Amino acid sequence: MCRVAAYYRVSTDKQGRSGLGLEAQRQSVRALCEARGWEIVSEFTEVESGKRNDRPELNAALDRARLTGAKLVVAKLDRLSRDAAFTLQLRNSGVDFTCADNPDVNRLTIGLLAVINEDERERISERTKAALAAAKARGVKLGNPNGVASLKRAGKGNTASVSAIKANADAFAESLRGTFDLIRSAGVTSLAGIARELNERHMKTSRGGKWHASSVRNLIARL
């Protein structure tokens, strides 16, 4: 039987105390382990931002996995790090690890996936900025770039701006489909709950802000 060292991460002390985000991560990891007949022999929880790479609990999890021959399992790749270079260092640590949202990933493919994910986040940001800049240059007064009001303003004799805003919003929504499906599969169905989980995963709205029930409703409409 494959033994597993599970690693969970939240970003703030408040989230750590309340358990926000942790339960969804545990459910994802446990569901994968149950489905594959793996045994969770140790669990490690970190309260630290994904931007920082000094992680004592992650180091402890890696040491335990290395010493016992266990597999390191996380709920999602960004629970390890949002930085591709750091993930590549983990790949070279000699520990076998995988992610519950993409269980077929392994040490041979995780590095490529990390680089692709980081590149895609950067490209989404660039496309968003470019579309908004183009609309602004055409005289569109921008509020919520995905909102009806913005589309109506852009639509007054300016179909190109409307198309750019719609295409950008659809592309952004599609980039979140995998994360959205994972959250729903973990049993989180309310708009407020989904918003909380997206914020916990450091997912930004198209304008780089926090998620709320209203923005989740708009996301669902596009998906």
Buried (B, 14 or more C-beta within 10 A) or exposed (E): EBBBBBBBBBBBEEBBEEEBBBEBBBBBBBBBBEEEEBEBBBBBBBBBBBEEBEBEBBEBBBEBBBEEEBBBBBBBBBBBBBBBEBBBEBBEBEBBBBBBBBEEBBBEEBBEBBBEBBEEBEEBBEBBEEBBEBBEEEEBEBEBBBBEEBBEBBBEEBEEBBEBBBEBBEBBBEBBEEBBEBBBBBEBEEBEBBBBBBBBBEBBBBBEEEBBEEBBEBBEEBE
